[in-house]
Amino acid sequence: MIVPILKIIGIVLLVILMIIIFILTLVLFVPIRYRFSGSRYDMWEGTVCVRWTPIFLKIEAFFKENHLRYTIKLFGGVVMTNTGVRLSWIGRRFFSFEEETDTVEENVKRNVLHQKSENRDNPLENRNIKDANYNTNIKEQGEQSAYSDNKMEKQSIFEKIQKGIEEWKRKWNHLKMKLREISHKKDALLRVYHSKRFEVVRQDLKIYIKEIFRILKPRQLEGYVHFGMEDPALTGKILGGLAVLLPLYQGFLDIRPDFEKKCFDGSLKGNGKIYIFSIVKLALKVILNKNLIKVTKKVQTIIEA
């Protein structure tokens, strides 16, 4: 009797483990796909679309005629949008705040109306209360003014000057102490900057930045730029500056200068994939970098000291 129960429990656990492995595989190895396009001729226009299959995520954004329209779908239902489309249950439950805002506004209106009705019901009582408050305020103001006049008379000019000097000395000593602390922190940070450990960290950070660009860069990219300035000489200078950056855009960007008129138009489009596995892998490298951890803690200790 016990053996069949253990077999059933083992099968259930195995199925659960396989489901977890399947979900992790989808999340880590199914890429986030994106594509974008933009142009400027008479006006700016552009579109962006992002898809991720494991959670049926779809993000679409359109910019046209100086207006941005976006729609975000999750599990096939709209959760956020500014196009007037009805939100799904998830969107209304977790991403919509209109009902709560309306409730707050209604409560404020209700309180204002209730207060007005009370004022209408008891005009005499309200008038007496206002008169009493007015008399009380005048009395308090008179007492405060008399007290302040007496206090000003008791203080001599010498005491004011002495207090001013003491306050100036206190501020000056505080400023010197702050400047001394800043100087010590600067020296400590410079020692960290010139250390061998920081040199290793700097080289690692360069590698990590290159890795980020490799993960995010589009697989396909092409564009066209047509530009010209009022002064042809200035157009030539800009073209010379762009020639220095030629290795960065050569192969996907076509630049055409115009030496006869002032203009600027063009287009750019591309698409690519982002793998969560690559992001997790890079994050683990950063988190487990012992030199980076020690340098970060050292800098944090110096700043907080």
SERO-4910 file (N, C-alpha, C, O; in steps of 0.05 Angstrom, whole numbers):
BEGIN
 pado doro    nc1    nc2    nc3   cac1   cac2   cac3    cc1    cc2    cc3    oc1    oc2    oc3
  Met    A     16    -24      0      0      0      0     17     25      0     11     45    -13
  Ile    A     39     24     16     57     47     18     72     52     -8     76     75    -16
  Val    A     80     30    -21     96     32    -46     81     47    -68     93     65    -80
  Pro    A     56     40    -74     41     55    -95     39     85    -88     40    102   -106
  Ile    A     34     91    -63     32    120    -55     58    134    -60     59    157    -69
  Leu    A     81    121    -53    107    133    -58    112    137    -87    124    157    -96
  Lys    A    103    117   -104    106    120   -133     90    144   -143    100    159   -160
  Ile    A     66    147   -133     49    170   -142     62    196   -134     63    215   -150
  Ile    A     72    197   -109     85    222   -100    110    228   -117    115    251   -124
  Gly    A    125    207   -123    149    210   -139    142    220   -167    156    238   -178
  Ile    A    121    209   -179    113    218   -206    104    247   -206    111    263   -224
  Val    A     88    254   -185     79    282   -183    103    301   -180    104    322   -193
  Leu    A    122    294   -163    145    311   -159    162    313   -185    172    335   -192
  Leu    A    164    291   -200    178    291   -225    164    309   -245    178    324   -260
  Val    A    138    308   -246    123    325   -265    127    354   -258    131    371   -275
  Ile    A    125    360   -232    129    388   -223    157    398   -230    161    421   -239
  Leu    A    177    380   -226    205    388   -233    208    392   -262    222    411   -271
  Met    A    195    376   -279    197    379   -308    183    405   -317    193    419   -335
  Ile    A    161    412   -304    147    437   -310    165    461   -303    166    480   -319
  Ile    A    178    460   -280    195    482   -271    219    485   -291    226    507   -299
  Ile    A    230    462   -299    253    462   -318    243    474   -345    258    489   -358
  Phe    A    219    466   -353    209    476   -379    204    506   -378    211    520   -397
  Ile    A    193    516   -355    188    545   -353    215    560   -352    217    581   -365
  Leu    A    235    550   -337    261    563   -337    274    563   -364    287    582   -371
  Thr    A    271    541   -379    282    540   -406    269    561   -424    283    575   -439
  Leu    A    243    564   -422    229    584   -438    239    613   -430    245    629   -448
  Val    A    240    618   -404    248    645   -395    276    651   -403    282    674   -412
  Leu    A    295    632   -401    323    638   -405    331    637   -435    349    652   -443
  Phe    A    319    620   -450    329    615   -477    310    624   -499    318    624   -523
  Val    A    285    632   -493    268    644   -514    274    674   -514    270    687   -493
  Pro    A    283    685   -536    292    713   -536    269    733   -536    246    728   -544
  Ile    A    276    757   -526    258    780   -529    264    792   -556    287    801   -561
  Arg    A    245    793   -573    249    803   -600    238    832   -602    218    839   -591
  Tyr    A    253    849   -616    245    876   -619    251    886   -647    269    876   -660
  Arg    A    236    906   -655    241    919   -681    233    948   -678    215    955   -662
  Phe    A    246    965   -693    240    994   -691    245   1006   -719    260    996   -735
  Ser    A    232   1029   -723    236   1044   -747    229   1073   -742    210   1078   -726
  Gly    A    244   1091   -754    238   1120   -750    247   1135   -775    265   1126   -789
  Ser    A    234   1157   -779    241   1174   -803    234   1203   -797    218   1209   -780
  Arg    A    247   1220   -812    241   1249   -811    243   1260   -839    264   1262   -851
  Tyr    A    220   1268   -849    219   1282   -875    204   1308   -871    216   1329   -868
  Asp    A    177   1306   -871    162   1330   -863    160   1332   -833    159   1355   -822
  Met    A    158   1310   -819    156   1310   -790    168   1283   -780    174   1265   -795
  Trp    A    172   1282   -753    183   1258   -741    161   1236   -739    138   1242   -732
  Glu    A    169   1212   -746    151   1189   -743    168   1165   -734    192   1163   -741
  Gly    A    156   1147   -719    170   1124   -710    152   1102   -698    130   1108   -689
  Thr    A    161   1078   -699    147   1055   -687    167   1037   -672    190   1034   -680
  Val    A    157   1025   -650    173   1006   -635    155    982   -628    132    986   -620
  Cys    A    165    958   -630    150    934   -623    168    915   -609    190    909   -618
  Val    A    159    905   -585    174    886   -569    156    862   -563    133    866   -555
  Arg    A    167    838   -567    151    813   -562    168    794   -545    192    791   -548
  Trp    A    154    781   -526    166    759   -511    145    737   -507    125    741   -493
  Thr    A    151    714   -519    131    693   -521    123    680   -494    100    674   -490
  Pro    A    142    675   -475    135    660   -451    111    672   -435     96    657   -424
  Ile    A    109    698   -435     87    711   -420     68    726   -440     52    742   -431
  Phe    A     71    720   -465     55    733   -486     55    763   -483     35    777   -483
  Leu    A     80    774   -479     83    802   -476     86    815   -503    101    806   -520
  Lys    A     72    837   -508     74    852   -532     72    882   -526     52    891   -514
  Ile    A     92    897   -534     92    926   -530     94    939   -557    112    934   -573
  Glu    A     75    957   -562     75    972   -587     72   1001   -581     56   1010   -564
  Ala    A     89   1017   -595     88   1046   -592     90   1059   -619    106   1051   -636
  Phe    A     74   1080   -623     74   1094   -649     76   1124   -643     62   1135   -626
  Phe    A     94   1137   -657     96   1167   -655     91   1179   -682    106   1174   -701
  Lys    A     70   1194   -684     62   1206   -709     46   1232   -704     30   1233   -686
  Glu    A     52   1253   -719     39   1278   -717     41   1289   -688     22   1300   -677
  Asn    A     65   1286   -677     72   1296   -650     54   1283   -628     50   1295   -607
  His    A     45   1259   -633     29   1245   -613     40   1217   -609     46   1203   -629
  Leu    A     42   1208   -584     52   1181   -578     29   1164   -570     13   1171   -553
  Arg    A     27   1141   -583      6   1121   -576     21   1095   -569     39   1086   -583
  Tyr    A     12   1083   -547     25   1058   -539      4   1038   -528    -17   1046   -519
  Thr    A     11   1013   -531     -6    991   -521     12    969   -510     31    961   -523
  Ile    A      7    960   -486     22    938   -473      3    915   -467    -17    919   -453
  Lys    A      9    892   -478     -7    868   -474      8    848   -458     32    844   -462
  Leu    A     -6    834   -440      6    813   -423    -13    790   -422    -37    793   -415
  Phe    A     -3    766   -429    -20    742   -431    -43    747   -450    -66    737   -446
  Gly    A    -38    763   -471    -58    767   -492    -78    790   -486    -93    797   -504
  Gly    A    -78    801   -462    -97    822   -455    -83    849   -452    -59    849   -444
  Val    A    -96    870   -458    -85    897   -455    -84    905   -426   -104    904   -412
  Val    A    -60    912   -416    -56    920   -389    -51    950   -386    -57    962   -365
  Met    A    -39    963   -406    -35    992   -406    -37   1002   -434    -27    990   -453
  Thr    A    -50   1025   -437    -53   1038   -463    -63   1066   -460    -75   1073   -439
  Asn    A    -59   1082   -480    -71   1109   -481    -87   1113   -506    -92   1135   -515
  Thr    A    -96   1090   -518   -112   1091   -542   -142   1088   -537   -157   1089   -556
  Gly    A   -150   1085   -512   -179   1082   -506   -189   1054   -508   -213   1049   -504
  Val    A   -172   1034   -513   -180   1006   -514   -185    996   -485   -171   1004   -467
  Arg    A   -206    979   -482   -213    969   -456   -191    951   -445   -180    934   -459
  Leu    A   -184    955   -419   -163    939   -407   -174    911   -399   -198    908   -395
  Ser    A   -156    892   -398   -163    865   -389   -165    865   -359   -161    885   -346
  Trp    A   -173    842   -347   -176    840   -318   -150    846   -304   -150    860   -284
  Ile    A   -127    836   -315   -101    842   -303    -95    871   -303    -85    883   -284
  Gly    A   -101    884   -326    -96    913   -328   -113    929   -308   -103    948   -296
  Arg    A   -139    922   -306   -156    936   -287   -149    931   -258   -152    949   -241
  Arg    A   -138    907   -253   -132    900   -225   -105    911   -216   -103    919   -193
  Phe    A    -85    911   -233    -58    918   -224    -46    943   -237    -27    954   -226
  Phe    A    -57    952   -260    -44    974   -274    -63    998   -278    -55   1017   -291
  Ser    A    -87    997   -267   -105   1020   -270   -110   1032   -243   -115   1019   -223
  Phe    A   -109   1059   -243   -114   1074   -218   -137   1094   -221   -140   1112   -204
  Glu    A   -152   1092   -242   -174   1111   -248   -196   1108   -227   -206   1128   -218
  Glu    A   -203   1083   -219   -225   1079   -200   -218   1091   -173   -234   1104   -160
  Glu    A   -193   1087   -164   -184   1097   -138   -184   1128   -139   -192   1140   -119
  Thr    A   -175   1140   -161   -174   1169   -163   -202   1180   -162   -208   1200   -149
  Asp    A   -221   1167   -177   -249   1176   -177   -260   1175   -149   -275   1193   -141
  Thr    A   -254   1154   -134   -265   1151   -107   -255   1174    -89   -270   1185    -73
  Val    A   -229   1181    -91   -219   1203    -75   -232   1229    -82   -239   1245    -64
  Glu    A   -236   1234   -108   -248   1258   -116   -277   1260   -106   -287   1281    -98
  Glu    A   -291   1237   -108   -319   1237    -98   -320   1242    -68   -338   1256    -59
  Asn    A   -301   1231    -53   -301   1236    -24   -296   1266    -18   -309   1277      1
  Val    A   -278   1278    -33   -273   1307    -28   -298   1323    -34   -305   1341    -19
  Lys    A   -311   1317    -57   -335   1332    -64   -357   1328    -43   -371   1346    -36
  Arg    A   -359   1303    -33   -379   1297    -13   -375   1313     13   -393   1323     25
  Asn    A   -349   1315     21   -343   1330     45   -348   1359     42   -358   1373     61
  Val    A   -342   1370     18   -347   1399     13   -377   1404     14   -386   1424     26
  Leu    A   -393   1387      1   -422   1391      1   -434   1389     29   -452   1404     36
  His    A   -423   1370     44   -433   1367     72   -427   1391     89   -444   1400    105
  Gln    A   -403   1403     86   -396   1426    101   -413   1450     93   -422   1466    110
  Lys    A   -419   1453     67   -436   1475     58   -464   1473     69   -476   1493     77
  Ser    A   -475   1448     69   -502   1444     80   -503   1451    109   -523   1462    119
  Glu    A   -482   1444    125   -481   1451    153   -480   1481    157   -493   1491    176
  Asn    A   -465   1494    140   -464   1524    143   -491   1537    136   -498   1557    149
  Arg    A   -506   1526    117   -532   1536    111   -552   1531    134   -569   1547    139
  Asp    A   -549   1508    147   -569   1501    168   -565   1518    193   -585   1523    206
  Asn    A   -540   1527    199   -535   1541    224   -521   1568    218   -498   1571    225
  Pro    A   -535   1587    205   -521   1612    199   -514   1629    223   -493   1641    224
  Leu    A   -532   1629    244   -527   1645    268   -503   1635    284   -486   1650    293
  Glu    A   -503   1608    287   -481   1595    302   -455   1600    288   -435   1606    301
  Asn    A   -455   1597    261   -430   1602    246   -420   1631    249   -396   1636    251
  Arg    A   -440   1650    249   -432   1678    252   -419   1683    279   -399   1696    281
  Asn    A   -432   1671    301   -421   1675    328   -393   1663    330   -375   1674    342
  Ile    A   -389   1639    317   -363   1626    318   -342   1643    304   -320   1646    314
  Lys    A   -350   1655    281   -331   1671    266   -323   1696    282   -300   1704    283
  Asp    A   -344   1709    296   -338   1732    312   -320   1726    335   -301   1741    341
  Ala    A   -325   1703    348   -308   1695    371   -280   1689    362   -260   1697    375
  Asn    A   -277   1676    339   -250   1670    328   -236   1696    321   -212   1699    326
  Tyr    A   -251   1715    309   -239   1740    302   -229   1755    326   -206   1766    326
  Asn    A   -245   1756    347   -237   1770    372   -213   1757    385   -194   1770    394
  Thr    A   -213   1730    384   -191   1715    396   -165   1720    381   -144   1724    393
  Asn    A   -167   1721    354   -143   1726    338   -132   1754    343   -107   1757    344
  Ile    A   -150   1774    345   -141   1801    350   -127   1803    377   -106   1816    380
  Lys    A   -139   1789    397   -127   1790    424    -99   1777    424    -80   1787    435
  Glu    A    -97   1753    410    -71   1739    409    -50   1756    394    -27   1757    402
  Gln    A    -59   1768    372    -40   1785    358    -30   1808    374     -6   1815    374
  Gly    A    -49   1820    390    -41   1842    407    -21   1834    428     -2   1848    434
  Glu    A    -26   1810    441     -8   1800    461     19   1794    449     40   1799    461
  Gln    A     19   1781    425     45   1774    413     61   1799    405     85   1800    409
  Ser    A     47   1819    395     61   1844    388     73   1858    412     96   1867    412
  Ala    A     57   1858    434     67   1870    459     91   1855    470    111   1867    479
  Tyr    A     89   1828    469    111   1811    478    136   1816    461    159   1817    472
  Ser    A    133   1817    436    156   1821    418    169   1848    422    193   1851    421
  Asp    A    152   1869    427    163   1896    432    180   1896    457    201   1908    458
  Asn    A    169   1883    478    184   1882    503    210   1867    500    231   1874    511
  Lys    A    209   1845    485    233   1830    481    254   1845    465    278   1844    472
  Met    A    245   1860    445    264   1876    429    277   1898    446    300   1904    442
  Glu    A    261   1909    464    272   1930    481    293   1919    501    312   1933    508
  Lys    A    290   1894    510    308   1883    529    335   1876    516    356   1876    530
  Gln    A    335   1870    491    360   1862    477    375   1887    470    364   1906    458
  Ser    A    400   1887    477    417   1910    471    431   1905    444    433   1883    434
  Ile    A    442   1927    433    457   1924    408    482   1908    412    489   1893    394
  Phe    A    494   1910    435    518   1894    440    513   1864    440    529   1849    429
  Glu    A    491   1856    452    484   1828    452    478   1818    424    486   1795    417
  Lys    A    465   1834    407    460   1825    380    486   1821    365    490   1802    350
  Ile    A    505   1840    368    531   1838    354    546   1814    364    557   1799    348
  Gln    A    545   1809    390    559   1786    402    547   1760    391    562   1741    385
  Lys    A    521   1758    390    508   1734    379    515   1730    350    519   1707    341
  Gly    A    516   1752    335    523   1750    307    551   1739    303    556   1723    285
  Ile    A    570   1749    319    598   1740    317    600   1711    325    614   1695    311
  Glu    A    586   1703    346    587   1675    354    575   1657    333    585   1635    328
  Glu    A    553   1665    320    541   1650    299    559   1648    275    561   1626    263
  Trp    A    573   1670    268    592   1669    246    615   1650    252    623   1635    234
  Lys    A    625   1651    276    647   1633    284    638   1603    282    653   1586    273
  Arg    A    614   1598    291    604   1571    291    602   1561    262    609   1538    255
  Lys    A    591   1578    244    588   1570    216    616   1567    203    620   1548    187
  Trp    A    635   1584    210    661   1582    198    675   1556    207    688   1543    191
  Asn    A    673   1549    233    685   1524    243    672   1500    230    686   1480    223
  His    A    646   1502    226    632   1479    213    641   1476    184    645   1454    175
  Leu    A    644   1499    171    654   1498    143    682   1487    141    687   1470    124
  Lys    A    700   1495    159    727   1484    159    727   1454    164    742   1439    151
  Met    A    710   1445    182    708   1416    188    698   1401    163    709   1380    157
  Lys    A    678   1412    149    668   1399    125    689   1398    103    693   1378     90
  Leu    A    704   1420    100    725   1421     79    747   1401     86    758   1388     68
  Arg    A    753   1398    112    774   1379    120    764   1350    115    780   1334    105
  Glu    A    739   1345    120    728   1318    115    728   1312     85    735   1290     76
  Ile    A    720   1332     68    720   1328     39    749   1323     29    753   1306     12
  Ser    A    768   1338     40    796   1334     32    806   1305     39    819   1292     23
  His    A    799   1296     63    807   1269     71    794   1248     53    806   1228     44
  Lys    A    767   1252     47    754   1233     29    765   1233      1    768   1212    -11
  Lys    A    773   1257     -8    785   1258    -35    811   1243    -36    816   1228    -55
  Asp    A    828   1247    -15    853   1232    -15    849   1202    -13    863   1187    -27
  Ala    A    830   1194      3    824   1165      5    814   1154    -22    822   1132    -30
  Leu    A    796   1169    -35    786   1159    -61    808   1159    -82    808   1141    -99
  Leu    A    826   1178    -81    848   1178   -100    867   1153    -96    877   1142   -115
  Arg    A    871   1146    -70    887   1122    -65    873   1097    -76    887   1080    -87
  Val    A    847   1096    -73    832   1073    -85    834   1074   -115    838   1053   -128
  Tyr    A    832   1097   -127    833   1100   -157    860   1091   -168    861   1079   -189
  His    A    881   1097   -154    908   1090   -164    918   1062   -155    940   1055   -160
  Ser    A    901   1048   -141    909   1021   -132    908   1001   -155    894   1005   -175
  Lys    A    922    979   -152    923    958   -172    896    944   -174    888    936   -196
  Arg    A    882    941   -152    856    928   -152    836    944   -170    821    932   -185
  Phe    A    837    971   -167    819    987   -184    826    985   -213    808    986   -230
  Glu    A    851    982   -219    859    978   -248    847    953   -259    838    952   -282
  Val    A    847    931   -243    835    906   -252    805    910   -255    794    900   -275
  Val    A    792    924   -236    764    929   -238    757    945   -263    737    940   -276
  Arg    A    773    965   -269    768    982   -293    769    965   -319    753    969   -337
  Gln    A    788    947   -320    790    930   -344    765    911   -345    755    907   -367
  Asp    A    757    901   -322    733    884   -322    708    900   -330    691    889   -345
  Leu    A    706    925   -321    682    941   -329    682    946   -359    660    946   -371
  Lys    A    705    950   -371    705    954   -400    695    929   -414    680    931   -434
  Ile    A    703    906   -404    693    881   -416    663    878   -412    649    870   -430
  Tyr    A    653    886   -388    624    884   -383    608    903   -401    587    895   -410
  Ile    A    618    927   -405    605    946   -422    603    936   -451    583    938   -464
  Lys    A    625    925   -460    625    913   -487    605    890   -489    592    886   -509
  Glu    A    603    874   -467    585    852   -467    556    862   -468    539    850   -481
  Ile    A    550    884   -454    523    896   -454    516    905   -482    494    899   -492
  Phe    A    534    918   -496    529    927   -523    525    903   -542    509    903   -560
  Arg    A    540    881   -537    537    857   -554    510    845   -550    498    835   -568
  Ile    A    500    845   -525    474    833   -519    451    850   -531    432    839   -542
  Leu    A    454    876   -529    432    894   -537    433    903   -567    412    912   -577
  Lys    A    455    900   -580    458    911   -606    439    897   -626    435    873   -624
  Pro    A    428    912   -645    410    900   -665    425    880   -683    448    883   -689
  Arg    A    410    859   -691    421    841   -711    422    852   -739    440    847   -754
  Gln    A    402    868   -745    400    882   -771    395    911   -766    378    919   -750
  Leu    A    409    928   -781    406    957   -777    414    971   -803    435    965   -815
  Glu    A    397    989   -812    403   1004   -836    390   1032   -834    368   1035   -823
  Gly    A    403   1051   -846    393   1078   -844    403   1096   -866    421   1089   -881
  Tyr    A    391   1120   -868    398   1139   -888    395   1167   -877    375   1173   -864
  Val    A    415   1184   -881    415   1211   -871    423   1230   -893    443   1226   -907
  His    A    406   1250   -897    411   1271   -917    411   1298   -902    391   1306   -891
  Phe    A    434   1312   -902    435   1337   -887    451   1358   -902    467   1352   -920
  Gly    A    446   1383   -894    460   1405   -906    456   1430   -889    435   1433   -876
  Met    A    476   1448   -888    475   1472   -873    474   1496   -891    479   1494   -915
  Glu    A    468   1520   -880    467   1544   -896    495   1551   -907    497   1560   -930
  Asp    A    515   1545   -892    543   1550   -900    555   1524   -910    557   1505   -894
  Pro    A    562   1522   -936    574   1496   -946    599   1488   -930    605   1465   -927
  Ala    A    615   1509   -921    639   1502   -906    632   1487   -880    646   1469   -872
  Leu    A    611   1496   -867    602   1482   -842    593   1454   -848    598   1435   -832
  Thr    A    580   1450   -871    572   1423   -879    596   1405   -883    596   1382   -875
  Gly    A    617   1417   -895    642   1401   -898    655   1394   -872    666   1372   -869
  Lys    A    655   1413   -852    667   1407   -826    652   1384   -812    664   1366   -801
  Ile    A    625   1385   -814    609   1364   -801    615   1337   -815    617   1316   -801
  Leu    A    617   1337   -841    623   1313   -856    651   1302   -848    655   1278   -846
  Gly    A    670   1320   -843    696   1311   -834    696   1299   -807    709   1279   -802
  Gly    A    679   1310   -789    676   1298   -762    663   1271   -763    671   1253   -748
  Leu    A    643   1268   -781    630   1242   -784    649   1221   -796    646   1197   -791
  Ala    A    668   1230   -812    687   1212   -824    705   1199   -803    714   1176   -806
  Val    A    710   1213   -781    725   1201   -759    710   1178   -746    722   1159   -737
  Leu    A    683   1180   -746    667   1159   -734    659   1138   -755    641   1122   -749
  Leu    A    671   1138   -778    663   1120   -799    663   1091   -791    645   1076   -799
  Pro    A    682   1081   -775    681   1052   -768    656   1045   -751    649   1022   -751
  Leu    A    644   1064   -738    621   1058   -722    595   1054   -738    578   1038   -731
  Tyr    A    592   1069   -760    567   1068   -775    571   1057   -803    551   1053   -818
  Gln    A    596   1051   -811    600   1040   -838    587   1013   -841    590    996   -824
  Gly    A    572   1009   -862    559    984   -868    529    985   -863    515    968   -874
  Phe    A    519   1004   -847    490   1005   -843    479   1033   -846    454   1036   -849
  Leu    A    495   1053   -846    485   1081   -848    497   1095   -873    521   1096   -876
  Asp    A    479   1105   -889    486   1119   -913    483   1149   -908    461   1159   -904
  Ile    A    505   1164   -908    505   1193   -903    510   1208   -929    530   1203   -943
  Arg    A    491   1226   -936    493   1241   -960    492   1271   -954    471   1281   -946
  Pro    A    514   1286   -957    514   1315   -951    502   1330   -975    503   1322   -998
  Asp    A    491   1354   -968    479   1372   -988    492   1399   -984    488   1412   -964
  Phe    A    509   1407  -1004    523   1432  -1002    508   1456  -1014    519   1478  -1015
  Glu    A    484   1452  -1023    469   1473  -1037    447   1485  -1020    439   1508  -1025
  Lys    A    436   1471  -1000    414   1480   -985    415   1469   -956    428   1449   -951
  Lys    A    399   1482   -939    397   1472   -911    375   1451   -910    352   1456   -917
  Cys    A    382   1427   -900    362   1406   -898    371   1385   -878    394   1383   -871
  Phe    A    352   1370   -869    358   1347   -852    334   1328   -854    312   1334   -845
  Asp    A    339   1304   -864    319   1283   -865    333   1257   -866    357   1255   -872
  Gly    A    318   1236   -862    330   1209   -862    311   1189   -849    289   1194   -842
  Ser    A    322   1165   -847    306   1143   -835    326   1123   -823    349   1121   -830
  Leu    A    315   1107   -804    331   1086   -791    312   1064   -782    290   1069   -772
  Lys    A    320   1039   -787    304   1016   -778    322    993   -771    345    991   -781
  Gly    A    312    976   -754    328    953   -746    312    934   -730    289    939   -722
  Asn    A    324    911   -723    311    891   -706    333    874   -693    356    874   -701
  Gly    A    325    860   -671    345    844   -657    332    826   -637    307    825   -634
  Lys    A    349    812   -621    340    793   -601    356    798   -575    379    806   -576
  Ile    A    343    794   -553    356    796   -527    350    771   -512    327    765   -507
  Tyr    A    371    756   -504    368    731   -489    371    737   -459    391    749   -451
  Ile    A    351    728   -444    352    731   -414    376    716   -403    388    725   -383
  Phe    A    383    693   -415    406    677   -406    431    694   -407    447    692   -388
  Ser    A    435    710   -428    459    726   -430    460    748   -408    481    754   -397
  Ile    A    436    759   -402    435    780   -382    441    768   -354    455    780   -339
  Val    A    429    745   -348    434    731   -323    463    724   -320    475    727   -299
  Lys    A    475    714   -342    503    706   -341    521    730   -335    540    728   -319
  Leu    A    515    753   -348    531    777   -344    527    787   -315    546    796   -302
  Ala    A    502    786   -306    496    796   -278    511    779   -258    522    790   -238
  Leu    A    513    753   -262    528    736   -243    558    742   -244    571    742   -223
  Lys    A    568    748   -268    597    756   -269    602    781   -253    622    783   -238
  Val    A    584    801   -255    587    826   -240    585    821   -210    601    831   -194
  Ile    A    564    806   -202    559    801   -174    581    786   -160    588    791   -137
  Leu    A    593    766   -175    613    749   -164    641    759   -168    661    745   -161
  Asn    A    644    783   -178    671    795   -182    681    804   -155    672    825   -145
  Lys    A    700    790   -144    710    797   -117    724    824   -116    720    839    -97
  Asn    A    739    831   -137    753    857   -138    732    880   -138    736    900   -125
  Leu    A    711    876   -154    691    897   -156    676    900   -129    670    922   -121
  Ile    A    671    878   -116    657    879    -90    674    894    -69    664    910    -55
  Lys    A    700    887    -69    718    900    -49    721    930    -54    721    946    -36
  Val    A    724    937    -80    727    966    -87    701    981    -80    702   1003    -70
  Thr    A    678    969    -87    652    982    -81    649    986    -51    640   1008    -43
  Lys    A    655    966    -35    652    969     -6    671    990      5    665   1005     23
  Lys    A    696    991     -7    715   1010      2    706   1039     -4    707   1056     14
  Val    A    696   1043    -28    686   1070    -36    662   1077    -19    660   1100    -10
  Gln    A    644   1058    -14    620   1064      2    628   1071     31    616   1089     43
  Thr    A    648   1057     42    657   1063     69    669   1091     70    665   1106     90
  Ile    A    684   1099     50    697   1126     50    675   1147     48    677   1168     62
  Ile    A    656   1144     31    635   1164     27    618   1167     52    610   1189     59
  Glu    A    611   1144     65    593   1145     88    607   1153    114    595   1159    134
  Ala    A    634   1153    113    649   1159    138    645   1188    146    657   1197    166
***
